[in-house]
Amino acid sequence: MISTTSSTADMVTQGKLELNAVENVEAKNTKGLGCFGWLLVLISLLFVTATLPLTIFMCVKIVKEYERAVIFRLGRITDRKPKGPGLFFVLPCTDTFVKVDLRTVSFDIPPQEILTRDSVTVSVDGVVYFCIQCPISSVANVSNAHSSTRLLAQTTLRNVLGTKNLAELLSDREGISHSMQESLDVATNPWGIKVERVEIKDVKLPQQLQRAMAAEAEASREARAKIISAEGEMNASRALKEASLIISESPSALQLRYLQTLHTIAAEKNSTIIFPMPMDILQNFMK
């Protein structure tokens, strides 16, 4: 259901683009071909009719499923919609046509040296996916739609990333890509181009900044390790305090603890055993 709705929306958008392109073309071509133009068309038709077996190969053209043809008759766009796919007819003397590829095109944005909002110089590159939705607009409104889109993508990347700081650039790539896609889509809409996707590929930081960030991360890790060690010592001291209070209530428990310690030391096969002697036992001998 969602795919059907999205495809319907795309069809409606494409229809609006074609209507706008046709309206713009009709507004520019309000005068029509004129008497002399129609005379040339009539002469061309008579020429094709007179040499029909030979000129049939010059009049019939073929475009593929993913292509459309925009026909110019005496320099003016003839039909409300582009021709294709399949066969279509042109007059050899007065008509010319331009093929437009409707498939999705991808290109890499060259690495751009960008100064972020917090005055950090980074090198960023990306990739853009776009397709032509209105062939008439892509031919009549811009001289080279593909080259213009490439140049616009570079400037848009600089403009969008120039408003972000380094932390946002490293953490919010998806939001930056979406913002770039919206900006490119609005700018290329009069050209009949639909920007489908924009992705940030790589963010290259200066070597000095990388070393500074690594030192900062190492210092923060060491600080966290010291805090964890101090918390462990504090918990251990509390446990020893509770254990000493329990042992002080029963003097025989201390002797059992001594024996357990000796057993642990003897299990390691040591040649020297250090046995702690309680001070209350030595006091009898000292007297």
N, C-alpha and C positions, 0 to 999 in steps of 0.2 A: 504494500500500500504506500509506503514511504517513497520507494523508488518510482512508482507511478506518479505520485504527486510532484516529485522533483523533476521528472522528465516533462511533465505537463508545464511546470513553471518555466523550464528552459525553453520549451516550444513557444510559450507566450512571450517570453523575453526576446527570442529570436524574431518572432513576428513583429513585435514593436520596433525592433532595430531595423528590419527591412522596410516597414512602413515609414519610419523616420527618414531612412535613406532615400526612399522613393520620393517623399515629399520634398526633401532638399534638392534632389535632382530635378523634379518637376518645377520647383521654384526657380531654378537656374535656367531651365529650358522652356520657358513659357512661350517663346516665339516659335518653337517647332523647327522643322527643317526648312521651311520657306519654299517658294515656287522653284527656285533654281535647284534646291536640294531634292525635291520630289522629281524634278526633271532628270537629274542624275540617277536617281533610283529607278525610274522608268527605263532609262537607257540601259542600265545594268541588267534589269529583268529581260529586256529584249535581247541583249547579248547572250545571256544565259539560255534563253529559249532557242536562240538560233544555233548555238553550239552545245546543245543539251547532252549528247552522249559524251563529249569531251570534258565539259565543265562540271559534270556531276561529282567528280572527285574533288573539285575545288570548293564546291558548295556544301557538301555534307561533312560535318565534323563530329568527333566522338570525344566525350569526356568520361572519365572513370567514376566509380561510385562515390569516391571521396573527394571529387572535384566539382567545381561549378564554373560556368563560363559567363562572363559579363561582356555583352555585345555592344560595340560602339558603331553607330551608323552616321557617317559623316561627322565623326567626333562627338556624337551625342549618344547617351545610353538609351537603348530602344525600349526594352520591356521593363515591367514593374518588378519582375523576379529574374534571377539569373537562370541560365539554361543548364540542364543536366539533372541527373546523370543520363548517359545514353547518347542518342543521335540528335543533332539539331542542324538547322539550315542557315547559311550566311550567303550574302551576295559578295562575289569575289572582288568587285571593283569599289564598293562603298562601305563594306562592313569589315571591321576588325574586332577581335575578341581577346580577352585576357583570362587565362585559367587561374583559378584560385583554389588552393589546397585547404580542405576543411579539417584535416587531421591535427591532433594535438602536437605542438612543437615545444621542445625543451631546449634551453640554452643555459650556459653557466655565466653567472655574473663574475667578471674578473675581480681579483682581490682589490679592495678599496681601502686606502689609508684614511681612517675616520678618527676625528677628535671627539670623544664622548663629552657628556655634560660636566663630568668631574675632571676634565682636562687630562685624559689618558688616551694616548695614541694606540689604536689597534688596527689590525688588518682583517677584514671580514669579506668572505665571498659567499655566494649562494647559487640557487638554481630556480628557474621560473618555468612554469608550464602554462601554455596558453593555446587558444585555438581561435579561428576566424568564424564568427557566427553570421555576419552579414557581409557577403562578398562585395556587394555594391559599395558599401561604405569603405571597405578596406581598399578599394581601387580608386574611388572618386574623392575621398577625403584626405588621403595621405599618400605621399609618393612611394614610400617603401615601408609597409606596415611592420615587417619583421625587424628591420634595422631601427626603426623609431622605437619599437617596444624594448629592444635591447638597451638603447641609450637612456630611455626613460626609467628602466629598472635600475640602472647604475645611480642616477641622480636621486631616485626615490630611496634607495638603500642608504645613501649618504644623509638625506634629509631626515629619515625616520630614526636612524641610529644616533644622529647628532643630538637628539632630544633625550637620550637614555644615558644613565650612568653605567659604570662597568659592572656593578652587581646585577642590575636589571638585564644587561646584555648577556651575562653568563647564565642567569637563572630563568629568564622569561623569553626563551627563543620562540616558543609557540605563539605568544602574544605579539611579538615583533613581526613574525611571519604573517599573521592574520592582518595586522595593521598595514603592512606593505601590500598585501593582496587587495585590500579594500582601496588603497590609494591608487594602485595601478589599474584596477578595474574601472574606477571612476574616470581616470585620465584617458584610458584607451576605449571607452565606450563609444565616443563619436567615430572612432576608426573601425567599428564593427568587430572588435577583438574582445574575447572573454578570457580573463586571467583565471585559470583554474586552481593553481597552487603556487605558493612561494615558500621556499625552505632556506634556512640559514645553514650552510655547510660547515664552515670552520671559522673559529675566532682565534687569531694568532696574536699573542701578547709579546711585548719586548722582553729580551732576555733578562734585563735588570729587574723588570717587574715580576717575572716568573720567579727569580731567586728571592725577591723580597716577600712574595706571597708564600713561597715554600718555607722561608724562615719564620714567618708569622704563624703558619700552620704548625710547624714543629714546636714553636714556643707555646702555643695554645695546648698542644698535646702533652707537653711536659708539665704544664701547669695543672692540667686535669689529672695526670698521673700522680703528681705530688698531693693533690687534694684527696684522691682516692686512697693513697697510702696513709695519709694522716687520719682519715676517717677509719681505716682499718686498725691503726694503732690505738685510736681512741676506743673503738669497740673491744679490742683485745684487752686493754687496761681495765675496762669495766668488767669484763668477764673474769679477769684475774682477781679483781677486788672481790667479786662475789664468791669466787672459789676459795680465797683466803679466809673469808668470813665463815664459810662452811667448815673448812679444815680446822679453824681455831676452836670450834665447838667440840671437836673430838681429837685429842692428842694422838691417839693410835692411827688416825687417818693419815697423819704426816709420815709415820713410819711405813705405812703401806705405800705411800707415794714414793718414798725413797727406794723401797724394794722394786717397785715398778720401773723406776728410772734405771736401776742397776740391771734389771732384766733386759731393758731396751738396749743399753750399752753393750751388754754381753752378747746379744744376738748379732752384733756387727763384727765380732771377732777382733776386738781391739786388744792390743797387748798391754795397754795402760788404762787403768780405771781410776777415775777421780771420784772419791766418795765424800760427800759433804757431811761433816760431823756437827751435830747440834751443839750449840753453846751451853745449854743446860747440863749436858753430860760432862763437858770439860770443867764446869765449875766445881764439881766434887773433887777432881784431881788438883785443881788449883788451890783448894783450901789446905 
